[in-house]
Amino acid sequence: MKRIYKEKIFTATTSEVEDPIESLVRRGARLMLEEALELEAAEYLERARNQRIKSGEEFRGYRNGYARERNLTVGSGTIRVKIPRVSDVPLGQAEFESRIVKPYQRRSNSLNELFPKLFIEGLAARDFEPALRCIMGESAALSPSTISRLNQKFKAEYKEWTRSSLSSTPIVYVWVDGIYLKAGLSDERACLLVVLGVDVSGKKHLLAMEEGYRESRESWLSVLRSLKSRGMNEPALAIGDGALGFWSAVGDVWRMTRQQRCWLHTAVGGMCWTNCQSGSERKRQRVCEQFTCQKQQKKPGLKH
């Protein structure tokens, strides 16, 4: 803390930067990161900075200054960091490598995870740089090629996940739904077909998440056949809303699976119909009580 006070991180004027709060945050983050990197080098060498090796102690190498200063982009902006170097490492001993800041790393892991999420939300690759530059700073590593490379990595991970085996996961119940994203034109919005399953122990699993043309029968057939090819068993019960595409397709792939409409969609649909017919609050309450009573009588094993 003495070093932090000596560098006066708590003093920033509007004449120095446009936003003094952001300046303080970045300066504090830089100093704390440098302290952590220095401690990491000290733990590797098993001695503090400028501390001599005592007689009988194991020699583990010498400090050799710092690697070239680099920009590191984090959530609060871009900071410059210096990574300590260690030389004269004995043979057979692992070379010093920071576990905090990896070699050639230019962004935090959280920032790397942000890019695919924005891509899913519909932000085009060409829009990443101008949208994030004002937040991360002019020196942030946000070139179009970087964004495209990260998106390609995300797509490869997704493709690997869609091919993973499900043969060792016995699924009992599945919930299915189509999620319409805000991205795209108003009349041609992308639809994600999602399948969520529960195994015999009650643990939930995300089984499928694929793009489809609205919630058509052909799109659901493709999703269900993909699950079958990955080794998934036929579940005992499938639960979904009133979209006809899934119900038309499920019997062709899962012939033994029972079908049940989601209680929430059923109740909401009933109340909306009652509202359109008469607008009577008393009738809407009666419909809600009727569905609640039916649900308690059937007592499904798992709640939706």
C-alpha positions as CSV (number, residue, x, y, z in Angstrom):
1,M,0.0,0.0,0.0
2,K,2.9,2.4,0.6
3,R,3.9,2.2,-3.0
4,I,0.3,3.0,-4.1
5,Y,0.2,6.1,-1.9
6,K,3.6,7.2,-3.1
7,E,2.4,7.1,-6.7
8,K,-0.6,9.1,-5.7
9,I,-3.2,7.0,-7.5
10,F,-5.9,8.9,-5.7
11,T,-5.1,12.2,-7.4
12,A,-6.5,12.9,-10.9
13,T,-7.6,16.1,-12.3
14,T,-10.0,16.8,-15.2
15,S,-7.1,18.5,-17.0
16,E,-5.2,15.2,-17.2
17,V,-8.0,13.0,-18.4
18,E,-11.5,13.2,-19.7
19,D,-12.9,11.0,-16.9
20,P,-10.9,11.0,-13.6
21,I,-12.8,8.1,-12.2
22,E,-11.8,5.8,-15.1
23,S,-8.3,7.0,-14.8
24,L,-8.2,6.1,-11.1
25,V,-9.6,2.7,-11.7
26,R,-7.1,1.9,-14.5
27,R,-4.2,3.2,-12.4
28,G,-5.2,1.2,-9.4
29,A,-5.7,-1.9,-11.6
30,R,-2.2,-1.5,-13.1
31,L,-0.5,-1.2,-9.8
32,M,-2.3,-4.1,-8.2
33,L,-1.5,-6.3,-11.3
34,E,2.2,-5.3,-11.2
35,E,2.3,-6.2,-7.5
36,A,0.8,-9.6,-8.2
37,L,3.3,-10.2,-11.0
38,E,6.2,-9.3,-8.7
39,L,4.9,-11.6,-6.1
40,E,4.6,-14.4,-8.7
41,A,8.3,-14.0,-9.6
42,A,9.3,-14.0,-5.9
43,E,7.4,-17.2,-5.3
44,Y,9.1,-18.9,-8.2
45,L,12.6,-17.8,-7.0
46,E,11.6,-18.5,-3.4
47,R,13.1,-15.2,-2.3
48,A,12.1,-11.6,-2.3
49,R,13.4,-8.9,-4.7
50,N,17.1,-7.9,-3.9
51,Q,17.3,-10.8,-1.4
52,R,20.6,-12.7,-1.6
53,I,20.8,-16.5,-1.7
54,K,21.8,-17.9,1.7
55,S,24.3,-20.6,2.1
56,G,22.7,-24.0,1.5
57,E,19.6,-22.7,-0.3
58,E,18.6,-24.0,-3.7
59,F,19.5,-21.8,-6.6
60,R,16.5,-21.2,-8.8
61,G,17.6,-18.4,-11.1
62,Y,18.1,-14.6,-11.2
63,R,15.7,-11.7,-12.0
64,N,16.5,-10.3,-15.4
65,G,14.5,-7.1,-15.6
66,Y,11.2,-7.1,-17.5
67,A,9.8,-8.1,-20.8
68,R,8.8,-5.4,-23.2
69,E,5.9,-3.4,-21.8
70,R,2.6,-4.3,-23.5
71,N,-1.0,-3.1,-23.6
72,L,-3.5,-5.3,-21.8
73,T,-7.2,-4.6,-22.4
74,V,-9.6,-5.3,-19.4
75,G,-13.1,-4.3,-18.6
76,S,-12.2,-0.9,-17.4
77,G,-10.0,0.0,-20.4
78,T,-6.5,-0.5,-21.5
79,I,-3.5,-0.5,-19.2
80,R,0.3,-1.0,-19.8
81,V,2.0,-3.8,-17.8
82,K,5.5,-5.1,-17.5
83,I,6.1,-8.9,-16.9
84,P,9.2,-9.8,-14.8
85,R,11.8,-12.1,-16.4
86,V,13.9,-14.8,-14.9
87,S,17.2,-16.0,-16.3
88,D,19.9,-18.6,-15.5
89,V,17.3,-21.2,-14.6
90,P,19.0,-24.5,-13.7
91,L,18.7,-27.5,-16.1
92,G,15.7,-29.7,-15.4
93,Q,13.7,-26.8,-13.8
94,A,10.6,-25.5,-15.5
95,E,11.1,-22.0,-17.0
96,F,9.3,-19.1,-15.4
97,E,6.1,-18.2,-17.0
98,S,3.4,-16.0,-15.5
99,R,0.1,-17.7,-14.8
100,I,-1.6,-14.3,-14.5
101,V,-0.7,-12.8,-17.9
102,K,0.0,-15.4,-20.5
103,P,2.6,-14.9,-23.3
104,Y,1.3,-12.7,-26.0
105,Q,-2.0,-12.1,-24.1
106,R,-3.5,-8.8,-25.0
107,R,-7.0,-9.1,-23.4
108,S,-8.5,-10.5,-20.3
109,N,-10.4,-13.8,-20.5
110,S,-13.7,-12.1,-19.6
111,L,-13.3,-9.7,-22.5
112,N,-12.7,-12.6,-24.9
113,E,-15.9,-14.3,-23.6
114,L,-17.8,-11.0,-24.3
115,F,-17.2,-11.0,-28.0
116,P,-19.1,-14.2,-28.8
117,K,-22.0,-13.1,-26.7
118,L,-22.2,-9.8,-28.6
119,F,-21.9,-11.8,-31.9
120,I,-24.9,-13.9,-30.8
121,E,-26.9,-10.8,-30.0
122,G,-26.5,-9.7,-33.6
123,L,-23.6,-7.2,-33.5
124,A,-21.7,-7.6,-36.8
125,A,-17.9,-8.0,-36.8
126,R,-17.4,-4.6,-38.5
127,D,-19.4,-2.9,-35.7
128,F,-17.3,-4.3,-32.8
129,E,-14.5,-1.9,-33.0
130,P,-16.4,1.4,-33.1
131,A,-18.9,0.1,-30.5
132,L,-16.2,-0.9,-28.0
133,R,-13.4,1.5,-28.8
134,C,-15.0,4.3,-26.8
135,I,-15.1,2.0,-23.7
136,M,-11.8,0.1,-24.0
137,G,-9.7,3.0,-25.3
138,E,-7.9,3.8,-28.5
139,S,-5.1,1.3,-27.8
140,A,-7.3,-1.7,-27.1
141,A,-6.8,-4.8,-29.3
142,L,-10.1,-4.6,-31.2
143,S,-9.1,-4.9,-34.8
144,P,-11.6,-6.5,-37.2
145,S,-9.2,-9.4,-37.8
146,T,-9.0,-10.0,-34.0
147,I,-12.8,-10.1,-33.7
148,S,-13.1,-12.5,-36.7
149,R,-10.5,-14.8,-35.2
150,L,-12.3,-14.9,-31.9
151,N,-15.6,-15.6,-33.6
152,Q,-14.0,-18.5,-35.6
153,K,-12.7,-19.9,-32.3
154,F,-16.2,-19.7,-30.8
155,K,-17.8,-21.4,-33.8
156,A,-15.3,-24.2,-33.6
157,E,-16.1,-24.7,-29.9
158,Y,-19.8,-24.7,-30.6
159,K,-19.4,-27.2,-33.5
160,E,-17.4,-29.5,-31.2
161,W,-20.2,-29.3,-28.6
162,T,-22.9,-30.2,-31.1
163,R,-20.9,-33.4,-31.9
164,S,-20.4,-34.5,-28.3
165,S,-21.8,-37.9,-27.3
166,L,-24.9,-38.1,-25.2
167,S,-24.9,-41.9,-24.8
168,S,-23.7,-41.9,-21.2
169,T,-26.4,-39.4,-20.1
170,P,-29.8,-41.0,-19.6
171,I,-32.4,-38.3,-20.1
172,V,-35.9,-38.6,-18.5
173,Y,-37.6,-35.3,-19.3
174,V,-37.0,-32.7,-22.0
175,W,-38.3,-29.2,-22.4
176,V,-38.3,-27.6,-25.8
177,D,-38.8,-24.1,-27.0
178,G,-38.0,-21.7,-29.8
179,I,-36.3,-18.4,-28.8
180,Y,-36.6,-15.5,-31.2
181,L,-33.6,-13.2,-31.2
182,K,-33.8,-9.4,-31.6
183,A,-31.1,-9.6,-34.2
184,G,-32.1,-9.4,-37.9
185,L,-35.0,-7.9,-39.8
186,S,-38.3,-7.6,-38.0
187,D,-40.0,-10.2,-40.2
188,E,-37.0,-12.6,-40.5
189,R,-35.6,-12.8,-37.0
190,A,-33.5,-15.8,-36.2
191,C,-35.1,-18.5,-34.1
192,L,-33.0,-20.7,-31.7
193,L,-34.4,-24.1,-31.1
194,V,-33.5,-25.1,-27.6
195,V,-33.7,-28.5,-25.9
196,L,-33.1,-28.8,-22.2
197,G,-33.1,-32.2,-20.5
198,V,-33.0,-33.7,-17.0
199,D,-31.3,-36.9,-16.2
200,V,-32.2,-39.6,-13.7
201,S,-30.5,-37.7,-10.8
202,G,-32.4,-34.5,-11.5
203,K,-29.5,-32.6,-13.1
204,K,-30.3,-30.3,-16.0
205,H,-28.4,-30.5,-19.3
206,L,-28.4,-28.2,-22.3
207,L,-28.8,-30.7,-25.1
208,A,-29.3,-28.7,-28.2
209,M,-29.3,-25.1,-29.4
210,E,-29.6,-24.7,-33.1
211,E,-30.9,-22.1,-35.6
212,G,-34.1,-23.0,-37.3
213,Y,-36.6,-21.4,-39.7
214,R,-39.1,-20.2,-37.1
215,E,-40.4,-23.4,-35.4
216,S,-41.2,-25.5,-38.5
217,R,-41.5,-29.3,-38.5
218,E,-38.4,-29.7,-40.7
219,S,-36.3,-27.6,-38.3
220,W,-37.3,-29.6,-35.3
221,L,-36.8,-32.9,-37.2
222,S,-33.2,-31.8,-37.8
223,V,-32.6,-31.0,-34.2
224,L,-34.2,-34.3,-32.9
225,R,-32.3,-36.4,-35.4
226,S,-29.1,-34.8,-34.4
227,L,-29.7,-35.7,-30.8
228,K,-30.5,-39.3,-31.8
229,S,-27.3,-39.5,-33.8
230,R,-25.3,-38.3,-30.8
231,G,-26.6,-41.3,-28.8
232,M,-29.4,-39.7,-26.8
233,N,-32.1,-42.1,-25.5
234,E,-35.8,-41.5,-26.0
235,P,-37.0,-39.4,-23.0
236,A,-40.1,-40.5,-21.1
237,L,-41.8,-37.1,-21.4
238,A,-41.4,-34.1,-23.7
239,I,-42.8,-30.7,-22.6
240,G,-43.3,-27.7,-24.9
241,D,-45.6,-24.8,-25.8
242,G,-48.3,-24.8,-28.4
243,A,-46.1,-24.5,-31.5
244,L,-47.2,-27.3,-33.9
245,G,-43.8,-27.9,-35.5
246,F,-42.3,-29.8,-32.6
247,W,-45.4,-31.9,-31.9
248,S,-45.5,-32.8,-35.6
249,A,-41.9,-33.9,-35.6
250,V,-41.4,-35.6,-32.2
251,G,-43.4,-38.7,-33.1
252,D,-41.2,-39.5,-36.1
253,V,-38.0,-39.6,-34.0
254,W,-39.2,-40.4,-30.4
255,R,-42.1,-42.8,-30.9
256,M,-42.3,-43.9,-27.2
257,T,-42.1,-40.4,-25.7
258,R,-45.2,-39.0,-24.1
259,Q,-46.1,-35.4,-24.9
260,Q,-47.3,-32.6,-22.5
261,R,-48.0,-29.0,-23.1
262,C,-46.3,-26.6,-20.7
263,W,-48.7,-25.6,-18.0
264,L,-47.6,-21.9,-18.1
265,H,-48.4,-21.6,-21.8
266,T,-51.7,-23.4,-21.3
267,A,-52.8,-21.1,-18.5
268,V,-51.7,-17.9,-20.2
269,G,-53.3,-19.0,-23.4
270,G,-56.6,-19.7,-21.6
271,M,-56.6,-16.4,-19.8
272,C,-55.8,-14.5,-22.9
273,W,-58.7,-16.2,-24.7
274,T,-61.0,-15.4,-21.9
275,N,-59.9,-11.8,-21.9
276,C,-60.6,-11.5,-25.6
277,Q,-64.0,-13.1,-25.3
278,S,-65.5,-11.2,-22.4
279,G,-62.9,-9.2,-20.4
280,S,-64.4,-10.6,-17.2
281,E,-61.9,-10.7,-14.3
282,R,-63.9,-13.3,-12.6
283,K,-63.8,-15.6,-15.6
284,R,-60.0,-15.2,-15.8
285,Q,-59.6,-16.2,-12.2
286,R,-61.9,-19.2,-12.7
287,V,-59.8,-20.4,-15.6
288,C,-56.6,-19.9,-13.6
289,E,-58.0,-21.9,-10.7
290,Q,-59.1,-24.7,-13.0
291,F,-55.6,-25.1,-14.5
292,T,-54.1,-25.0,-11.0
293,C,-56.4,-27.7,-9.7
294,Q,-55.7,-29.9,-12.7
295,K,-51.9,-29.5,-12.2
296,Q,-52.2,-30.5,-8.5
297,Q,-54.2,-33.6,-9.4
298,K,-51.7,-34.9,-12.0
299,K,-48.7,-34.1,-9.8
300,P,-45.9,-34.3,-12.4
301,G,-42.5,-35.6,-11.1
302,L,-40.6,-32.4,-12.0
303,K,-41.7,-28.8,-12.0
304,H,-41.5,-26.7,-15.1
